[in-house]
Amino acid sequence: MRISKKLSLAALALMLTAGAAHADSHMKTIKIGTEGAYPPFNNLTSDGQLVGFDIDIANALCDEMKVKCEFVTNDWDGIIPSLISGKFDAIIASMSITDERKEKVDFTDKYYNTPPAIAVPKDSDITEATDAGLKGKIIGAQGSTTHSNYAEEKLSSAEIRLYPTPDEYKLDIASGRVDGVIDDVIVLSEWLETDNGACCKILDTLTPDPVINGPGAGIAIRKGEDELREMFNKAIAAIRANGKYKEINDKYFEVDVYGD
């Protein structure tokens, strides 16, 4: 009788373990699209690992929502079409919430908000980050971004040169092929601390334009997927409240990038 009871308990434990594994295997998976070329927010390392603030935030949100995160890298230029076509379920890639993009996709609440800035070579004769101060200069920017849109509209006296990723404009400013570059102040500041960024300095931060820059970076999802959007919004609020956001923020930055 004792042997039979032990066998029964063992069988029950096995069934419970199998049931838990079965439940885990059916946990909802959310595919997250990201660029993997925008450090320190998202970057693909030489050994193929995705790292950065966006990635850690995405993982924290998925943990909060009790779903699995699966990341898919995608070139920036085609990232919204790839979302719409179903390649992934959401974009977490430092994408600014703008009216132009909202015509194609929906957005969650912001998860950070930092201003743009201009960087120039340390020996540059440029003294002002204004349209007049940059007149006739060549300014590099990543194409299809709020920063390139800002440059084209606000710095029209300069020649704006567009690049597929920040890596290309960084090479060109280091080699003297452009006079300055525009990007997120955090991205530029982190780059300036590397050996490759030793060439340059921040000229000035820029006042964001609400129409061009929007209220911050949000998570893009396909139009009409309201349930998923609200899941993300609740998770963003939760990690802000429980300290997880601050933990990730402080891993990368000395200031709170969430903004006002």
N, C-alpha and C positions, 0 to 999 in steps of 0.2 A: 504493500500500500504506500509506504514511504517513497519507494523508487518511482512508483506511478505518479505521485504528487510532484516529485522533482522534475520528472519528464514533462508533466503538464505545465509547470512554471517555466521551464526552459522553452517549451514550445510557445507559450504566451509571450515571453520576452522576445523571442525570435520574430513573432508576428508583429509586435509593437515596433521593433527595430525596422522591419521591412516596411511597415506602414509609414513610418517617419521618413524613410528613404524615398518611398514612393511619393509622399507629399512634397518632399524637397525637389524631386525630379520634375514635379509639375508646377513648381513655383513660377509665377509669371516672370517672363524675361522681357525687359525693355531694351531695345537696341538704341544706343546713343551714338549719334554722328558727331565727330569732332575733326578738327583739322590736323592736329599733331605737328604744327609748325609755328607756334605762337608762344614761345616761352616768355614768362614763367607760368602762363595760364594753361597751355597745353603743348606738349612736345613729345615727339617720338625719339627715343634714345637710340644709340647705335646698335644696341642689342634687341631692339624692337619693342621696348616697353613704353607705354603711354604714361607720362607723368605730368604734374602741374596742378595748379589751383582748380581749374575746371574739372579735371579728372577726379580729384579728391572730393570736390563738392558733389559731383555726380554720384560717386560711390556712397557718400553720406546720405544723399537724398534717396537713393535706392534702398539703403538699409532702413531708413525711416519708413519708407513705403512698403517694406518687406517684399521687395522684388529683386530679381537679379539684373545687374547691369552687364550689357555686352556692348563693347565699343567697336565702332567702325570708323576708320579714318577716310577722309574724303577731301579732295582739293577744295579750297575755299570758293572758287568761282562757281562750282557746280553743287555746292552743299544744299542749297534750298531746293533745286530741282530733284536732287537725290532723296530728300525728305518727302517731297510730294509724290514721288514715284514709289515710295514704300521701302526704300533701301534701309531705312532705320525709322524709329518712332519719334525721336526728338533730337534737337541739335543743342549740345552744350559746348559752345566754342567761342565764348566771349562775343556773342552776336548782339549788337545794340538793337534795342527796340525802336524801330522807326515806322512812320506812317507808310512809307514806300514798301517796306517788307511786310507790313500788316495787310497789304492788299493780297499777298500770296499765302501767308501763314499766320497762325495765331501765336501769341506769346504768353508766358507766365508773367508773374511779377518779376521785378529785377532781382538779381542775386549779387550784383555789385555795380558800382558806378564810379569811374575814375576819368579825369579829364585828358584831353589830347595835349601834346607838347611838340615843340620843334627842337631837334638836335642838330648841331653844326660841328665842323672840325674845331679843335681847340685853338687853332691859329686863324680862324675865320674873321673876316672884317665885318660880318653882319652883326648889328647891334640891337635890332628890333625884330620881334616876331610878328610883324604887321605886314599888310599888303605893300605899303610903301617901302618898308625896310627890306622886303624880299624881292622888290621889283628887278626883273631881269635875271634872277637867280634860278637855278634848277633845283626843284624840291622833289624828292622821291617819296613814294607812298605805295602801300599795298593796294592794288586795285579792288574795286567792288566793296570798299569799306566806308564807314562813316568818315574816316580820316581823309581818304582820297576825295570824298564828296565835299568835305569841309575845305580842303585845299583848293579844289576847283572853283568853289563858290566864293570863298573869303579871301583867297590869295591869288586872284586871277592875274595879277601883274607878274607873277612868277611863271616859269615853265614847269608844269607838273608832269613828272615821269612816273608811270605806273609799273608795278612789279607783281608777279604772281604770289610771292611770299615775302615776309620781312628779310629773310636771309639775303635775297638779291640786292635790296636797297642798302643793306648793311655793308655788303662787299663794295658797292659803288661809292658810298660816301667815304669808306676807308681808303679807297684807291683814288679819290679826288674826281670821280666822274659826276657827282652831284654836289651841290653846295649845302644841302641840308635835307633832313627827312622829317616827316610828321607821323606820329603814331601815339598810342596810349602812353602816358607819362611813366607808368609802371614798367611797360615793356622796354621803353628806351632807357630808363634808369637801371634796370637789371642788366641790360646789354652793356652799358657803359662800365659796369663793374667787371666785365670779362676782358680777357686779353684782346679780343677782336674789337671791343668797344673803347679801347684806350685812346683811340684817335680823336674822340669827340666829347662833347659836353652838351648839357641841356641849355638851350638858349633861353627858353621861357615856356611856361605852361600857357594854354590857350583857354579862353572862356568858352565852354561848350555852347553851341546853338541848339535850343530845344527841338527845333524842327529837324536839323541835320543829325544831331547826336542822340536825340531821344533821352529818356529818363534813366538809361543804364542798360546793362547787359541782361538779357532774359533767355529763357529756354523756348526755342521755337518748336511748335508742333503743327501737325496738319490741321487745317480749318475744320471746325465742327467737333473736334475731339475734346469736348468740354470736360469729361470725366478725368481724362489724363491731365489736363491743365490744372484742374482743381486738386488732384493728387499732388502734383508738383508744388502748387502754391501752399498747401497745408504743410508739406515737408520742408519747404524753405522757411516758413514761419517757425516750425518746430526746431530746426537746427539753429536758428537764430536765438530761440528762447532757451534751449538746453545747453548751450555752450559749445556745441560741436562746430558751429560756424567759426567762432572765435579761435578755437583750437587750430583749424585749418588755416584761417587768415594769418595767425601768428607764426605759423610754420613758414610762410612765404614773405610776409610783409610786416613792416614796422608800424603801419597805420591801418585803420579799419577801412577796407576798400568798399564796404557796403555803401558808404556815402550818406547823405542826409535823407 
